[in-house]
Amino acid sequence: KTISLDQFKGQVVLVNFWATWCEPCRDEFGELVHIQEKYSSKGLKVIAVNLAESKPKVQSFLKNNLIDEKSIEILLDNNSIFYKTWKARWIPVTYLINKKGVAESFWVGDIHADNPIFIKKLEQSLR
């Protein structure tokens, strides 16, 4: 399905670009799920954008890592169009989109729910 960030106005959104072959991406995926679970009631939506991999490959990754497909919004960017549009140059990379739909921060590399700088910025955006 196609998703527009416009449909999330009024919510804080984390957009994460990742791939199953990327070790830091695999390492952080559980963190993304944890962050979604912890902050969804406060208006957070985590979107994991997979780069150019097939749906069966992504499903296999989730199954092998005991991750429920519905625990986080996963988009398939088959031709890396979304990745290129965002001018992202690395993976993993995570963008923090505020309630007005504006990207206010980004992090290159895997994020962690115990990183005080990341959590402070996230919680400020959720207020």
Solvent accessible surface area in square Angstrom, and as a share of the most:
residue,aa,sasa,rsa
1,K,195,0.83
2,T,134,0.78
3,I,31,0.16
4,S,55,0.35
5,L,45,0.22
6,D,103,0.53
7,Q,113,0.50
8,F,19,0.08
9,K,120,0.51
10,G,51,0.49
11,Q,60,0.26
12,V,0,0.00
13,V,2,0.01
14,L,0,0.00
15,V,1,0.00
16,N,0,0.00
17,F,0,0.00
18,W,1,0.00
19,A,0,0.00
20,T,13,0.07
21,W,166,0.58
22,C,10,0.06
23,E,106,0.48
24,P,56,0.35
25,C,0,0.00
26,R,95,0.35
27,D,91,0.47
28,E,1,0.00
29,F,1,0.00
30,G,43,0.42
31,E,47,0.21
32,L,0,0.00
33,V,18,0.10
34,H,86,0.39
35,I,0,0.00
36,Q,23,0.10
37,E,116,0.52
38,K,111,0.47
39,Y,2,0.01
40,S,50,0.33
41,S,108,0.70
42,K,120,0.51
43,G,21,0.21
44,L,2,0.01
45,K,47,0.20
46,V,0,0.00
47,I,3,0.01
48,A,0,0.00
49,V,1,0.01
50,N,0,0.00
51,L,18,0.09
52,A,62,0.48
53,E,15,0.07
54,S,61,0.39
55,K,115,0.49
56,P,93,0.58
57,K,105,0.44
58,V,5,0.03
59,Q,64,0.29
60,S,53,0.34
61,F,14,0.06
62,L,3,0.01
63,K,158,0.67
64,N,114,0.59
65,N,76,0.39
66,L,167,0.83
67,I,28,0.14
68,D,92,0.47
69,E,88,0.39
70,K,183,0.77
71,S,27,0.17
72,I,7,0.03
73,E,34,0.15
74,I,36,0.18
75,L,28,0.14
76,L,63,0.31
77,D,13,0.07
78,N,97,0.50
79,N,106,0.54
80,S,20,0.13
81,I,113,0.57
82,F,60,0.25
83,Y,36,0.14
84,K,127,0.54
85,T,94,0.55
86,W,51,0.18
87,K,145,0.61
88,A,0,0.00
89,R,147,0.54
90,W,124,0.44
91,I,36,0.18
92,P,3,0.02
93,V,0,0.00
94,T,0,0.00
95,Y,24,0.09
96,L,0,0.00
97,I,4,0.02
98,N,31,0.16
99,K,71,0.30
100,K,159,0.67
101,G,32,0.31
102,V,85,0.49
103,A,57,0.44
104,E,69,0.31
105,S,24,0.16
106,F,110,0.46
107,W,46,0.16
108,V,76,0.43
109,G,24,0.23
110,D,50,0.26
111,I,6,0.03
112,H,74,0.33
113,A,23,0.18
114,D,123,0.64
115,N,54,0.28
116,P,104,0.65
117,I,133,0.67
118,F,1,0.00
119,I,28,0.14
120,K,131,0.55
121,K,65,0.27
122,L,0,0.00
123,E,62,0.28
124,Q,80,0.35
125,S,14,0.09
126,L,17,0.09
127,R,198,0.72
